[in-house]
């Protein structure tokens, strides 16, 4: 079946024409495999925090006289794991919505200065004074989905912070390029080795799982970015040098510029 259609091939065989009915299941098999992988990955990601929470709950019920300080540290760890599950479920819902044809993009005029200033404020809060963050807005407003773009730009900026050690800098720019407007996030962080770059937008693909989890990563951020950009006919370019930093550039076509 290709797109649920049966493929019928007529092939010559021993000088006779035979009809070979094949089930070309490559495409549906591929989709099925992706679905299974996604469920397996998501279940695995949810199982870890659940195991931690259940473990501490068992301790709390079996040891009612636990030292209050120890109890407090258990509660903090449980809260962290609860947030991790919440982020994961929210990212999964966002991704499912972005992939669904039932949720078409409703293009509106996006005030880019306002959007990027809000994203910068969130970045400042996430960085908690550990980075130097700059924002420059020179480009025009866009026609697009405000919430979708907030999610894509927000993910790129929060990645820049999460993968840049303290004292590093993050430059965010919105500029008018030759071919159209572009969004650029440059960081002086840990960088990415070339062999990983082409796989980064796959769901749950991470260069370093433990680091991503430590920084509250769900492994879905760049998959969300990819789907938002697909909906805006935009492209993503990633340039990176290990230990030096990375630059993520999103390019939009001129047809996405909002009328004045
Ligand atoms: P995560 O939630 O793990 O950050 P993403 O989909 O946002 O998931 O990113 C996938 C992986 O790409 C990350 O786990 C990380 O290894 C790598 N990555 C993303 N952005 C950066 C960056 N700015 N610098 C270095 N590595 C990055």
py3Dmol code that shows the C-alpha trace and the ligand (Angstrom):
import py3Dmol

protein = """\
ATOM      1  CA  UNK A   1       0.000   0.000   0.000  1.00  0.00           C
ATOM      2  CA  UNK A   2       1.324   3.382  -0.904  1.00  0.00           C
ATOM      3  CA  UNK A   3      -0.823   6.102   0.637  1.00  0.00           C
ATOM      4  CA  UNK A   4      -3.266   3.262   1.303  1.00  0.00           C
ATOM      5  CA  UNK A   5      -3.378   2.284  -2.389  1.00  0.00           C
ATOM      6  CA  UNK A   6      -2.499  -1.155  -3.625  1.00  0.00           C
ATOM      7  CA  UNK A   7       0.418  -1.102  -6.054  1.00  0.00           C
ATOM      8  CA  UNK A   8       0.072  -3.382  -9.067  1.00  0.00           C
ATOM      9  CA  UNK A   9       3.164  -3.931 -11.157  1.00  0.00           C
ATOM     10  CA  UNK A  10       3.266  -5.705 -14.490  1.00  0.00           C
ATOM     11  CA  UNK A  11       6.628  -7.337 -15.001  1.00  0.00           C
ATOM     12  CA  UNK A  12       7.979  -9.543 -17.810  1.00  0.00           C
ATOM     13  CA  UNK A  13       8.696 -13.057 -16.561  1.00  0.00           C
ATOM     14  CA  UNK A  14      10.030 -15.977 -18.657  1.00  0.00           C
ATOM     15  CA  UNK A  15       8.732 -14.357 -21.838  1.00  0.00           C
ATOM     16  CA  UNK A  16       5.263 -14.146 -20.423  1.00  0.00           C
ATOM     17  CA  UNK A  17       3.694 -11.083 -19.015  1.00  0.00           C
ATOM     18  CA  UNK A  18       2.736 -11.700 -15.476  1.00  0.00           C
ATOM     19  CA  UNK A  19       0.936  -9.547 -13.093  1.00  0.00           C
ATOM     20  CA  UNK A  20       2.673  -9.203  -9.805  1.00  0.00           C
ATOM     21  CA  UNK A  21       0.614  -7.747  -7.039  1.00  0.00           C
ATOM     22  CA  UNK A  22       2.933  -6.337  -4.442  1.00  0.00           C
ATOM     23  CA  UNK A  23       2.120  -4.636  -1.250  1.00  0.00           C
ATOM     24  CA  UNK A  24       4.456  -1.708  -1.388  1.00  0.00           C
ATOM     25  CA  UNK A  25       4.334  -1.013   2.295  1.00  0.00           C
ATOM     26  CA  UNK A  26       7.492   1.001   2.540  1.00  0.00           C
ATOM     27  CA  UNK A  27       5.737   4.326   3.206  1.00  0.00           C
ATOM     28  CA  UNK A  28       3.082   3.035   5.588  1.00  0.00           C
ATOM     29  CA  UNK A  29       5.688   0.864   7.285  1.00  0.00           C
ATOM     30  CA  UNK A  30       7.911   3.880   7.736  1.00  0.00           C
ATOM     31  CA  UNK A  31       5.083   5.932   9.265  1.00  0.00           C
ATOM     32  CA  UNK A  32       4.165   3.014  11.505  1.00  0.00           C
ATOM     33  CA  UNK A  33       7.761   2.639  12.628  1.00  0.00           C
ATOM     34  CA  UNK A  34       7.978   6.357  13.395  1.00  0.00           C
ATOM     35  CA  UNK A  35       4.781   6.133  15.450  1.00  0.00           C
ATOM     36  CA  UNK A  36       6.075   3.130  17.379  1.00  0.00           C
ATOM     37  CA  UNK A  37       9.415   4.858  17.993  1.00  0.00           C
ATOM     38  CA  UNK A  38       7.646   7.968  19.220  1.00  0.00           C
ATOM     39  CA  UNK A  39       5.481   6.015  21.667  1.00  0.00           C
ATOM     40  CA  UNK A  40       8.482   4.014  22.883  1.00  0.00           C
ATOM     41  CA  UNK A  41      10.576   7.151  23.386  1.00  0.00           C
ATOM     42  CA  UNK A  42       7.785   9.104  25.062  1.00  0.00           C
ATOM     43  CA  UNK A  43       6.982   6.210  27.412  1.00  0.00           C
ATOM     44  CA  UNK A  44      10.629   5.862  28.317  1.00  0.00           C
ATOM     45  CA  UNK A  45      10.939   9.600  28.973  1.00  0.00           C
ATOM     46  CA  UNK A  46       7.867   9.552  31.229  1.00  0.00           C
ATOM     47  CA  UNK A  47       8.887   6.389  33.050  1.00  0.00           C
ATOM     48  CA  UNK A  48      12.065   7.881  34.523  1.00  0.00           C
ATOM     49  CA  UNK A  49      10.424  10.781  36.412  1.00  0.00           C
ATOM     50  CA  UNK A  50       7.532   8.538  37.453  1.00  0.00           C
ATOM     51  CA  UNK A  51       9.955   6.012  38.937  1.00  0.00           C
ATOM     52  CA  UNK A  52      11.652   8.776  40.933  1.00  0.00           C
ATOM     53  CA  UNK A  53       8.335  10.172  42.218  1.00  0.00           C
ATOM     54  CA  UNK A  54       6.974   6.722  43.136  1.00  0.00           C
ATOM     55  CA  UNK A  55      10.209   5.867  44.919  1.00  0.00           C
ATOM     56  CA  UNK A  56      10.049   8.944  47.125  1.00  0.00           C
ATOM     57  CA  UNK A  57       6.339   8.425  47.805  1.00  0.00           C
ATOM     58  CA  UNK A  58       7.072   4.892  48.991  1.00  0.00           C
ATOM     59  CA  UNK A  59       9.761   6.242  51.332  1.00  0.00           C
ATOM     60  CA  UNK A  60       7.352   8.884  52.634  1.00  0.00           C
ATOM     61  CA  UNK A  61       4.670   6.290  53.446  1.00  0.00           C
ATOM     62  CA  UNK A  62       7.012   3.645  54.887  1.00  0.00           C
ATOM     63  CA  UNK A  63       9.060   6.111  56.966  1.00  0.00           C
ATOM     64  CA  UNK A  64       6.616   8.589  58.518  1.00  0.00           C
ATOM     65  CA  UNK A  65       9.236   9.967  60.918  1.00  0.00           C
ATOM     66  CA  UNK A  66      11.751  10.948  58.281  1.00  0.00           C
ATOM     67  CA  UNK A  67      14.035  13.880  59.065  1.00  0.00           C
ATOM     68  CA  UNK A  68      12.203  17.061  57.865  1.00  0.00           C
ATOM     69  CA  UNK A  69      15.272  18.231  55.918  1.00  0.00           C
ATOM     70  CA  UNK A  70      15.548  14.935  54.054  1.00  0.00           C
ATOM     71  CA  UNK A  71      11.803  15.027  53.414  1.00  0.00           C
ATOM     72  CA  UNK A  72      12.129  18.552  52.002  1.00  0.00           C
ATOM     73  CA  UNK A  73      14.892  17.497  49.629  1.00  0.00           C
ATOM     74  CA  UNK A  74      12.713  14.582  48.438  1.00  0.00           C
ATOM     75  CA  UNK A  75       9.820  16.969  47.839  1.00  0.00           C
ATOM     76  CA  UNK A  76      12.089  19.255  45.799  1.00  0.00           C
ATOM     77  CA  UNK A  77      13.250  16.354  43.655  1.00  0.00           C
ATOM     78  CA  UNK A  78       9.670  15.225  43.124  1.00  0.00           C
ATOM     79  CA  UNK A  79       8.656  18.746  42.089  1.00  0.00           C
ATOM     80  CA  UNK A  80      11.506  18.838  39.547  1.00  0.00           C
ATOM     81  CA  UNK A  81      10.416  15.512  38.084  1.00  0.00           C
ATOM     82  CA  UNK A  82       6.808  16.705  37.993  1.00  0.00           C
ATOM     83  CA  UNK A  83       7.894  19.759  35.966  1.00  0.00           C
ATOM     84  CA  UNK A  84       9.851  17.516  33.660  1.00  0.00           C
ATOM     85  CA  UNK A  85       6.763  15.428  32.923  1.00  0.00           C
ATOM     86  CA  UNK A  86       4.675  18.540  32.421  1.00  0.00           C
ATOM     87  CA  UNK A  87       7.185  20.031  29.927  1.00  0.00           C
ATOM     88  CA  UNK A  88       7.285  16.744  28.071  1.00  0.00           C
ATOM     89  CA  UNK A  89       3.510  16.379  27.828  1.00  0.00           C
ATOM     90  CA  UNK A  90       3.144  20.019  26.736  1.00  0.00           C
ATOM     91  CA  UNK A  91       5.811  19.605  24.035  1.00  0.00           C
ATOM     92  CA  UNK A  92       4.161  16.396  22.831  1.00  0.00           C
ATOM     93  CA  UNK A  93       0.795  18.155  22.563  1.00  0.00           C
ATOM     94  CA  UNK A  94       2.368  21.112  20.700  1.00  0.00           C
ATOM     95  CA  UNK A  95       4.070  18.760  18.267  1.00  0.00           C
ATOM     96  CA  UNK A  96       0.906  16.738  17.671  1.00  0.00           C
ATOM     97  CA  UNK A  97      -1.056  19.937  17.009  1.00  0.00           C
ATOM     98  CA  UNK A  98       1.601  21.227  14.602  1.00  0.00           C
ATOM     99  CA  UNK A  99       1.559  17.972  12.667  1.00  0.00           C
ATOM    100  CA  UNK A 100      -2.193  17.775  12.458  1.00  0.00           C
ATOM    101  CA  UNK A 101      -3.987  19.054   9.354  1.00  0.00           C
ATOM    102  CA  UNK A 102      -6.978  19.838  11.582  1.00  0.00           C
ATOM    103  CA  UNK A 103      -5.117  22.816  13.041  1.00  0.00           C
ATOM    104  CA  UNK A 104      -4.339  25.054  10.092  1.00  0.00           C
ATOM    105  CA  UNK A 105      -2.096  28.048  10.608  1.00  0.00           C
ATOM    106  CA  UNK A 106      -4.105  31.235  11.017  1.00  0.00           C
ATOM    107  CA  UNK A 107      -1.787  33.891   9.650  1.00  0.00           C
ATOM    108  CA  UNK A 108      -1.949  37.293  11.280  1.00  0.00           C
ATOM    109  CA  UNK A 109       0.345  40.299  11.426  1.00  0.00           C
ATOM    110  CA  UNK A 110       3.035  39.466  13.969  1.00  0.00           C
ATOM    111  CA  UNK A 111       4.579  42.415  15.778  1.00  0.00           C
ATOM    112  CA  UNK A 112       8.155  41.155  15.730  1.00  0.00           C
ATOM    113  CA  UNK A 113       9.576  43.754  18.105  1.00  0.00           C
ATOM    114  CA  UNK A 114       6.994  42.949  20.756  1.00  0.00           C
ATOM    115  CA  UNK A 115       7.378  39.183  20.289  1.00  0.00           C
ATOM    116  CA  UNK A 116      11.166  39.233  20.446  1.00  0.00           C
ATOM    117  CA  UNK A 117      11.255  41.560  23.442  1.00  0.00           C
ATOM    118  CA  UNK A 118       9.020  39.097  25.306  1.00  0.00           C
ATOM    119  CA  UNK A 119      11.294  36.220  24.286  1.00  0.00           C
ATOM    120  CA  UNK A 120      14.322  38.208  25.442  1.00  0.00           C
ATOM    121  CA  UNK A 121      12.689  38.772  28.852  1.00  0.00           C
ATOM    122  CA  UNK A 122      12.051  35.046  29.215  1.00  0.00           C
ATOM    123  CA  UNK A 123      15.665  34.400  28.218  1.00  0.00           C
ATOM    124  CA  UNK A 124      16.911  36.810  30.884  1.00  0.00           C
ATOM    125  CA  UNK A 125      14.809  34.979  33.491  1.00  0.00           C
ATOM    126  CA  UNK A 126      16.068  31.557  32.351  1.00  0.00           C
ATOM    127  CA  UNK A 127      19.686  32.707  32.327  1.00  0.00           C
ATOM    128  CA  UNK A 128      19.357  34.188  35.847  1.00  0.00           C
ATOM    129  CA  UNK A 129      22.253  36.578  35.231  1.00  0.00           C
ATOM    130  CA  UNK A 130      24.667  33.913  33.990  1.00  0.00           C
ATOM    131  CA  UNK A 131      24.917  35.174  30.381  1.00  0.00           C
ATOM    132  CA  UNK A 132      25.222  38.368  28.406  1.00  0.00           C
ATOM    133  CA  UNK A 133      22.099  38.578  26.261  1.00  0.00           C
ATOM    134  CA  UNK A 134      21.589  41.074  23.443  1.00  0.00           C
ATOM    135  CA  UNK A 135      18.669  41.715  21.093  1.00  0.00           C
ATOM    136  CA  UNK A 136      18.641  43.714  17.866  1.00  0.00           C
ATOM    137  CA  UNK A 137      15.423  44.135  15.877  1.00  0.00           C
ATOM    138  CA  UNK A 138      15.809  45.639  12.385  1.00  0.00           C
ATOM    139  CA  UNK A 139      13.545  43.446  10.269  1.00  0.00           C
ATOM    140  CA  UNK A 140       9.914  43.922   9.214  1.00  0.00           C
ATOM    141  CA  UNK A 141       6.785  42.412  10.762  1.00  0.00           C
ATOM    142  CA  UNK A 142       5.698  38.994   9.496  1.00  0.00           C
ATOM    143  CA  UNK A 143       2.505  37.308   8.348  1.00  0.00           C
ATOM    144  CA  UNK A 144       2.312  34.141  10.405  1.00  0.00           C
ATOM    145  CA  UNK A 145       1.137  32.389  13.535  1.00  0.00           C
ATOM    146  CA  UNK A 146       2.202  34.412  16.587  1.00  0.00           C
ATOM    147  CA  UNK A 147       2.055  31.534  19.064  1.00  0.00           C
ATOM    148  CA  UNK A 148       3.786  29.124  16.695  1.00  0.00           C
ATOM    149  CA  UNK A 149       6.601  31.607  16.023  1.00  0.00           C
ATOM    150  CA  UNK A 150       6.894  32.334  19.740  1.00  0.00           C
ATOM    151  CA  UNK A 151       7.362  28.643  20.331  1.00  0.00           C
ATOM    152  CA  UNK A 152      10.010  28.260  17.561  1.00  0.00           C
ATOM    153  CA  UNK A 153      12.061  31.366  18.424  1.00  0.00           C
ATOM    154  CA  UNK A 154      11.643  30.699  22.153  1.00  0.00           C
ATOM    155  CA  UNK A 155      13.005  27.164  21.754  1.00  0.00           C
ATOM    156  CA  UNK A 156      16.042  28.348  19.784  1.00  0.00           C
ATOM    157  CA  UNK A 157      16.818  31.040  22.348  1.00  0.00           C
ATOM    158  CA  UNK A 158      16.314  28.768  25.362  1.00  0.00           C
ATOM    159  CA  UNK A 159      18.593  26.146  23.741  1.00  0.00           C
ATOM    160  CA  UNK A 160      21.267  28.814  23.267  1.00  0.00           C
ATOM    161  CA  UNK A 161      21.098  29.570  27.000  1.00  0.00           C
ATOM    162  CA  UNK A 162      20.898  25.936  28.122  1.00  0.00           C
ATOM    163  CA  UNK A 163      23.910  24.886  26.054  1.00  0.00           C
ATOM    164  CA  UNK A 164      26.094  27.883  26.917  1.00  0.00           C
ATOM    165  CA  UNK A 165      28.103  27.869  30.120  1.00  0.00           C
ATOM    166  CA  UNK A 166      27.986  30.843  32.487  1.00  0.00           C
ATOM    167  CA  UNK A 167      29.713  34.037  31.287  1.00  0.00           C
ATOM    168  CA  UNK A 168      28.901  33.171  27.654  1.00  0.00           C
ATOM    169  CA  UNK A 169      26.938  35.435  25.360  1.00  0.00           C
ATOM    170  CA  UNK A 170      23.761  35.051  23.343  1.00  0.00           C
ATOM    171  CA  UNK A 171      23.011  37.425  20.460  1.00  0.00           C
ATOM    172  CA  UNK A 172      19.500  37.503  19.055  1.00  0.00           C
ATOM    173  CA  UNK A 173      18.905  39.379  15.786  1.00  0.00           C
ATOM    174  CA  UNK A 174      15.930  39.977  13.538  1.00  0.00           C
ATOM    175  CA  UNK A 175      17.155  41.450  10.275  1.00  0.00           C
ATOM    176  CA  UNK A 176      16.191  42.110   6.691  1.00  0.00           C
ATOM    177  CA  UNK A 177      18.312  39.941   4.399  1.00  0.00           C
ATOM    178  CA  UNK A 178      18.723  40.054   0.590  1.00  0.00           C
ATOM    179  CA  UNK A 179      16.314  37.174   0.049  1.00  0.00           C
ATOM    180  CA  UNK A 180      13.968  38.011   2.931  1.00  0.00           C
ATOM    181  CA  UNK A 181      13.929  38.548   6.679  1.00  0.00           C
ATOM    182  CA  UNK A 182      15.934  36.306   8.984  1.00  0.00           C
ATOM    183  CA  UNK A 183      16.077  35.395  12.656  1.00  0.00           C
ATOM    184  CA  UNK A 184      19.541  34.650  14.013  1.00  0.00           C
ATOM    185  CA  UNK A 185      20.546  33.275  17.423  1.00  0.00           C
ATOM    186  CA  UNK A 186      24.282  33.059  18.043  1.00  0.00           C
ATOM    187  CA  UNK A 187      25.755  31.583  21.191  1.00  0.00           C
ATOM    188  CA  UNK A 188      29.266  31.027  22.508  1.00  0.00           C
ATOM    189  CA  UNK A 189      28.297  27.672  24.005  1.00  0.00           C
ATOM    190  CA  UNK A 190      29.398  24.057  23.857  1.00  0.00           C
ATOM    191  CA  UNK A 191      28.762  23.738  20.114  1.00  0.00           C
ATOM    192  CA  UNK A 192      27.733  20.621  18.172  1.00  0.00           C
ATOM    193  CA  UNK A 193      29.958  18.150  16.325  1.00  0.00           C
ATOM    194  CA  UNK A 194      29.194  18.067  12.554  1.00  0.00           C
ATOM    195  CA  UNK A 195      27.971  14.452  12.524  1.00  0.00           C
ATOM    196  CA  UNK A 196      25.018  15.350  14.777  1.00  0.00           C
ATOM    197  CA  UNK A 197      23.791  18.426  12.937  1.00  0.00           C
ATOM    198  CA  UNK A 198      21.568  16.761  10.319  1.00  0.00           C
ATOM    199  CA  UNK A 199      19.722  14.737  12.992  1.00  0.00           C
ATOM    200  CA  UNK A 200      19.006  17.499  15.528  1.00  0.00           C
ATOM    201  CA  UNK A 201      15.411  18.136  14.430  1.00  0.00           C
ATOM    202  CA  UNK A 202      14.418  14.469  14.918  1.00  0.00           C
ATOM    203  CA  UNK A 203      12.130  13.910  17.888  1.00  0.00           C
ATOM    204  CA  UNK A 204      14.060  12.951  21.019  1.00  0.00           C
ATOM    205  CA  UNK A 205      17.447  13.202  19.284  1.00  0.00           C
ATOM    206  CA  UNK A 206      20.021  14.625  21.690  1.00  0.00           C
ATOM    207  CA  UNK A 207      23.768  14.877  21.511  1.00  0.00           C
ATOM    208  CA  UNK A 208      24.111  14.367  25.256  1.00  0.00           C
ATOM    209  CA  UNK A 209      21.054  12.955  27.031  1.00  0.00           C
ATOM    210  CA  UNK A 210      22.196  13.685  30.562  1.00  0.00           C
ATOM    211  CA  UNK A 211      23.038  17.307  29.838  1.00  0.00           C
ATOM    212  CA  UNK A 212      19.722  17.842  28.071  1.00  0.00           C
ATOM    213  CA  UNK A 213      17.820  16.405  31.073  1.00  0.00           C
ATOM    214  CA  UNK A 214      19.868  18.379  33.577  1.00  0.00           C
ATOM    215  CA  UNK A 215      18.766  21.552  31.800  1.00  0.00           C
ATOM    216  CA  UNK A 216      15.104  20.480  31.623  1.00  0.00           C
ATOM    217  CA  UNK A 217      15.265  19.463  27.957  1.00  0.00           C
ATOM    218  CA  UNK A 218      12.515  17.311  26.495  1.00  0.00           C
ATOM    219  CA  UNK A 219      14.349  16.436  23.273  1.00  0.00           C
ATOM    220  CA  UNK A 220      11.397  17.819  21.278  1.00  0.00           C
ATOM    221  CA  UNK A 221      12.382  21.502  20.995  1.00  0.00           C
ATOM    222  CA  UNK A 222      13.992  21.394  17.565  1.00  0.00           C
ATOM    223  CA  UNK A 223      11.302  19.030  16.219  1.00  0.00           C
ATOM    224  CA  UNK A 224       8.775  21.724  17.184  1.00  0.00           C
ATOM    225  CA  UNK A 225      10.971  24.389  15.512  1.00  0.00           C
ATOM    226  CA  UNK A 226      11.082  22.310  12.316  1.00  0.00           C
ATOM    227  CA  UNK A 227       7.295  21.962  12.138  1.00  0.00           C
ATOM    228  CA  UNK A 228       6.662  25.648  12.814  1.00  0.00           C
ATOM    229  CA  UNK A 229       9.138  26.570  10.075  1.00  0.00           C
ATOM    230  CA  UNK A 230       7.558  24.095   7.629  1.00  0.00           C
ATOM    231  CA  UNK A 231       4.257  25.872   8.199  1.00  0.00           C
ATOM    232  CA  UNK A 232       5.893  29.218   7.373  1.00  0.00           C
ATOM    233  CA  UNK A 233       7.913  27.954   4.352  1.00  0.00           C
ATOM    234  CA  UNK A 234      11.016  28.986   6.250  1.00  0.00           C
ATOM    235  CA  UNK A 235      14.394  27.237   6.398  1.00  0.00           C
ATOM    236  CA  UNK A 236      16.793  26.548   9.252  1.00  0.00           C
ATOM    237  CA  UNK A 237      20.577  26.700   8.886  1.00  0.00           C
ATOM    238  CA  UNK A 238      22.821  25.465  11.700  1.00  0.00           C
ATOM    239  CA  UNK A 239      26.494  26.395  11.900  1.00  0.00           C
ATOM    240  CA  UNK A 240      28.464  25.192  14.850  1.00  0.00           C
ATOM    241  CA  UNK A 241      31.941  24.587  16.149  1.00  0.00           C
ATOM    242  CA  UNK A 242      32.488  22.395  19.214  1.00  0.00           C
ATOM    243  CA  UNK A 243      33.568  24.420  22.283  1.00  0.00           C
ATOM    244  CA  UNK A 244      33.156  27.667  20.326  1.00  0.00           C
ATOM    245  CA  UNK A 245      29.424  28.028  19.837  1.00  0.00           C
ATOM    246  CA  UNK A 246      26.528  27.728  17.437  1.00  0.00           C
ATOM    247  CA  UNK A 247      24.497  29.936  15.132  1.00  0.00           C
ATOM    248  CA  UNK A 248      20.920  29.031  14.206  1.00  0.00           C
ATOM    249  CA  UNK A 249      19.502  31.050  11.292  1.00  0.00           C
ATOM    250  CA  UNK A 250      15.851  30.965  10.237  1.00  0.00           C
ATOM    251  CA  UNK A 251      15.199  32.421   6.785  1.00  0.00           C
ATOM    252  CA  UNK A 252      11.770  33.567   5.635  1.00  0.00           C
ATOM    253  CA  UNK A 253      10.786  34.456   2.097  1.00  0.00           C
ATOM    254  CA  UNK A 254       9.796  38.039   1.219  1.00  0.00           C
ATOM    255  CA  UNK A 255       6.217  36.865   0.682  1.00  0.00           C
ATOM    256  CA  UNK A 256       5.966  36.397   4.489  1.00  0.00           C
ATOM    257  CA  UNK A 257       6.510  40.106   5.165  1.00  0.00           C
ATOM    258  CA  UNK A 258       3.315  41.736   6.526  1.00  0.00           C
ATOM    259  CA  UNK A 259       1.801  44.669   4.634  1.00  0.00           C
ATOM    260  CA  UNK A 260       2.052  47.995   6.404  1.00  0.00           C
TER     261      UNK A 260
END
"""
ligand_1 = """\
27
LIG
P 16.566 19.352 24.117
O 15.300 19.480 24.856
O 17.328 18.106 24.422
O 17.404 20.578 24.183
P 16.150 20.011 21.311
O 15.316 19.314 20.293
O 15.834 21.430 21.608
O 16.097 19.108 22.607
O 17.671 19.929 20.831
C 18.209 18.687 20.425
C 19.677 18.600 20.784
O 20.425 19.535 20.001
C 19.995 18.957 22.225
O 19.820 17.858 23.099
C 21.451 19.398 22.126
O 22.294 18.265 22.147
C 21.542 20.019 20.732
N 21.466 21.510 20.734
C 20.378 22.268 20.463
N 20.673 23.580 20.513
C 21.977 23.658 20.843
C 22.894 24.762 21.049
N 22.513 26.032 20.930
N 24.188 24.441 21.367
C 24.591 23.161 21.484
N 23.781 22.087 21.308
C 22.490 22.329 20.983
"""
view = py3Dmol.view(width=600, height=400)
view.addModel(protein, "pdb")
view.setStyle({"model": 0}, {"cartoon": {"style": "trace"}})
view.addModel(ligand_1, "xyz")
view.setStyle({"model": 1}, {"stick": {}})
view.zoomTo()
view.show()
